[in-house]
Amino acid sequence: MDFGLKGRKALVLASSKGLGLGVAQALAAEGADVLLSGRDAAALGAAAAAIAARGQGRADWVTADLSAADFAPKLAAEAVERLGRVDILVNNTGGPRPGAARDMSADVLIEAARSMLAPVTEITRLLLPAMCARGWGRVLTLASSGVEEPIANLALSNTLRAALVGWNKTLATEVAAEGVTCNLLLPGRIHTDRVDQLDAARAQKTGTEIEAVRAASRATIPMRRYGTVEEFAAVAAFLCSAQASYVTGSKLRCDGGKIAGI
């Protein structure tokens, strides 16, 4: 199937590694030109070079700090300058620190919202008008399975990413008639550095060996394994494709069947 992404221009947030990088690689493999962004210049440069070496879509990179006050206007302007336009925006943010809801102070919540919620809504607000004017656009936001089934000890993530669900659905209905789709993609246990960190934190907190923690986690997944970044990124590429033109306002799981709810 041709995803119709050749020549499309994509900005992928937090894409120096993990899920963001995987999505950027998948879009480039379909012929899109991608702009990677993040804080680690060395990692971004290496990732862009690796994508370019495959001879598919072009890849460039720019440093951007999600928590900076001028993050959105600066990155939006840079993306348009580098790419010419932005057809596809992949919103992605790093996960906040673990913690219980009973310990979540207002200050901690507001601080996390500044780096997880506000950057997503603001960069989208700035890039959306041009997509609507052209009659084609994709806004894909990477969230978490915690928006449907809250994850223990990840209160900040559960709270803030759930807010993205209401925002995405509202936005999708506003721009659907203008050719722009807005969707959420919910990863389950996808094997990334972030998941390794969470497993390590759980092992330390419970005094359990790391392999025992991973085995227990795998046992909760019907497929009995963690997903791969490539599997997740393939779903993301489809949601950004021309073939997904009638999918909007949705949240799609990529979790190996882990979420128990219907």
Backbone hydrogen bonds, N-H to C=O, Kabsch-Sander energy under -0.5 kcal/mol:
donor,donor_aa,acceptor,acceptor_aa,energy
3,F,1,M,-0.7
7,G,31,G,-2.1
8,R,5,L,-2.1
10,A,8,R,-0.5
10,A,33,D,-3.1
11,L,88,I,-2.8
12,V,10,A,-0.5
12,V,35,L,-2.2
13,L,11,L,-0.5
13,L,90,V,-2.6
15,S,37,S,-2.9
20,G,17,K,-0.6
21,L,17,K,-1.4
22,G,18,G,-2.3
23,V,19,L,-2.4
24,A,20,G,-2.2
25,Q,21,L,-2.6
26,A,22,G,-2.1
27,L,23,V,-2.5
28,A,24,A,-2.3
29,A,25,Q,-2.1
30,E,26,A,-0.9
30,E,27,L,-0.6
31,G,28,A,-1.9
32,A,27,L,-2.2
33,D,8,R,-3.0
34,V,32,A,-0.5
34,V,58,R,-2.9
35,L,10,A,-2.5
36,L,34,V,-0.5
36,L,60,D,-2.9
37,S,12,V,-1.0
38,G,62,V,-1.1
41,A,39,R,-1.1
44,L,40,D,-2.5
45,G,41,A,-2.7
46,A,42,A,-2.2
47,A,43,A,-2.4
48,A,44,L,-2.7
49,A,45,G,-2.1
50,A,46,A,-2.1
51,I,47,A,-2.2
52,A,48,A,-2.6
53,A,49,A,-2.1
54,R,50,A,-0.7
54,R,51,I,-1.1
55,G,52,A,-1.8
56,Q,51,I,-0.7
57,G,28,A,-2.1
60,D,34,V,-2.1
62,V,36,L,-1.8
64,A,38,G,-2.8
66,L,64,A,-0.6
68,A,65,D,-1.9
71,F,68,A,-1.6
74,K,70,D,-1.9
75,L,71,F,-2.6
76,A,72,A,-2.8
77,A,73,P,-2.0
78,E,74,K,-2.1
79,A,75,L,-2.9
80,V,76,A,-2.0
81,E,77,A,-2.0
82,R,78,E,-2.7
83,L,79,A,-3.0
84,G,80,V,-1.9
87,D,9,K,-2.2
87,D,85,R,-0.5
88,I,9,K,-2.4
89,L,138,R,-3.0
90,V,11,L,-2.9
90,V,88,I,-0.5
91,N,89,L,-0.7
91,N,140,L,-2.7
99,G,153,N,-3.0
103,D,100,A,-1.0
104,M,101,A,-1.5
105,S,103,D,-0.9
109,L,105,S,-2.2
110,I,106,A,-2.7
111,E,107,D,-2.3
112,A,108,V,-2.2
113,A,109,L,-2.2
114,R,110,I,-1.6
115,S,111,E,-0.8
115,S,112,A,-0.7
116,M,112,A,-1.7
117,L,113,A,-1.8
118,A,113,A,-2.5
121,T,117,L,-2.1
122,E,118,A,-2.4
123,I,119,P,-2.3
124,T,120,V,-1.7
125,R,121,T,-2.1
126,L,122,E,-1.9
127,L,123,I,-1.7
128,L,124,T,-2.2
131,M,127,L,-1.1
132,C,128,L,-2.5
133,A,129,P,-2.3
134,R,130,A,-1.8
135,G,131,M,-1.1
136,W,131,M,-1.7
137,G,179,G,-1.6
138,R,87,D,-2.2
139,V,181,T,-2.8
140,L,89,L,-2.7
140,L,138,R,-0.5
141,T,139,V,-0.5
141,T,183,N,-2.6
142,L,91,N,-2.9
142,L,140,L,-0.5
143,A,141,T,-0.6
143,A,185,L,-2.5
145,S,187,P,-1.7
147,V,144,S,-1.8
148,E,145,S,-1.7
149,E,145,S,-2.2
154,L,151,I,-1.7
155,A,99,G,-2.3
158,N,154,L,-2.8
159,T,155,A,-2.4
160,L,156,L,-2.7
161,R,157,S,-2.4
162,A,158,N,-1.1
163,A,159,T,-1.1
164,L,160,L,-0.9
165,V,161,R,-0.7
165,V,162,A,-0.8
166,G,162,A,-1.0
167,W,163,A,-1.9
168,N,164,L,-2.9
169,K,165,V,-2.3
170,T,166,G,-2.1
171,L,167,W,-2.7
172,A,168,N,-2.7
173,T,169,K,-1.7
174,E,170,T,-1.3
175,V,171,L,-1.6
176,A,172,A,-1.2
178,E,175,V,-1.7
179,G,176,A,-1.5
180,V,175,V,-1.4
181,T,137,G,-2.1
183,N,139,V,-2.3
184,L,250,S,-2.8
185,L,141,T,-2.2
186,L,252,L,-3.3
188,G,254,C,-2.1
190,I,188,G,-1.6
191,H,227,G,-2.9
192,T,190,I,-1.1
196,D,192,T,-2.1
197,Q,193,D,-2.4
198,L,194,R,-2.2
199,D,195,V,-2.6
200,A,196,D,-2.3
201,A,197,Q,-2.4
202,R,198,L,-2.2
203,A,199,D,-2.3
204,Q,200,A,-2.4
205,K,201,A,-2.4
206,T,202,R,-2.2
207,G,203,A,-1.2
208,T,203,A,-1.8
213,V,209,E,-1.9
214,R,210,I,-2.3
215,A,211,E,-2.3
216,A,212,A,-2.2
217,S,213,V,-2.2
218,R,214,R,-2.8
219,A,215,A,-1.7
220,T,216,A,-0.6
220,T,217,S,-1.2
221,I,218,R,-1.6
223,M,256,G,-0.9
224,R,221,I,-2.6
227,G,189,R,-2.5
232,F,228,T,-1.9
233,A,229,V,-2.9
234,A,230,E,-1.8
235,V,231,E,-1.2
236,A,232,F,-1.9
237,A,233,A,-2.6
238,F,234,A,-1.7
239,L,235,V,-2.1
240,C,236,A,-1.4
241,S,238,F,-1.6
242,A,3,F,-2.8
244,A,241,S,-0.8
245,S,242,A,-1.1
247,V,244,A,-1.8
248,T,246,Y,-0.6
249,G,182,C,-2.8
252,L,184,L,-2.6
254,C,186,L,-2.7
258,K,255,D,-1.4
